Amino acid sequence: MSSRKTEAVIFDWAGTTVDYGCFAPVQAFVEVFKEYGVEPTMEETRKPMGMLKIDHIRTMLNMERISTEFEKVHGRKPEDNDAKEMHDIFEKKLLSILHNFAEPKPYVIETVAELRKRGIKIGSTTGYTDKMMEIVTREAKAAGYEPDCWFSPDSTCGVGRPKPFMVFKNLEKLGVSSVENAIKVGDTVSDIKEGKNAGLLTIGVIEGSSEMGLTEEEYNALTEEEKIENCERVREVYMNAGADFVVQDMRGILAFIK
């Protein structure tokens, strides 16, 4: 590994580089399930975060409590058709609010500038579709963040995380010479698994992550003790998912650039 030279860093979007706490999809998921008579908990809603959005809905519908609640309301178990219908509603809801959730997170713009100064390319993968990304990339660019490339599951025949295909698209587009020369950075279990499945050094970011699930105001309002407790919980989730390293905020990844 000593000969490894970092050529590219591949970031996730919501919860990693933009949308502190990853709130846009969460809000839309909760509203859709409520329309179907089921009120999901935050934990249930966030557990599949990072997946392709239809897979996220399927995963939630398969959760024991949600499936039972759905059956009580509709007199039958949820089917894949329900997932598809819910996804259509979800997409409409999300597209209507996404422009409000593309603000770059703290230290992202400075860290990316420092990476570029070192000749490192910036890639990205997402659980959003191309249609959603049109809005997110436009707003993020206006706010000062623009990676060299991005790929959604639309570019990989609808196959999202934890499969590694979007990462491979990035490596190809950016001309990276080996998987050892790229780093994957994310804020969910499926991000970590995507990076490891692609064979990349993979780093989880704690502050502003979907895994932590707090707004910037909520996080800053915590006592030092509560902050430590929350950060340790998130760190453990990432490490259990196979992360190589975990950093407090975006600046931390600079320590792993070779």
Beta strands, then each sheet from edge to edge (+ up, - down):
strand 1: 8-11
strand 2: 121-124
strand 3: 182-186
strand 4: 201-205
strand 5: 245-247
sheet 1: 2+ 1+ 3+ 4+ 5+
end
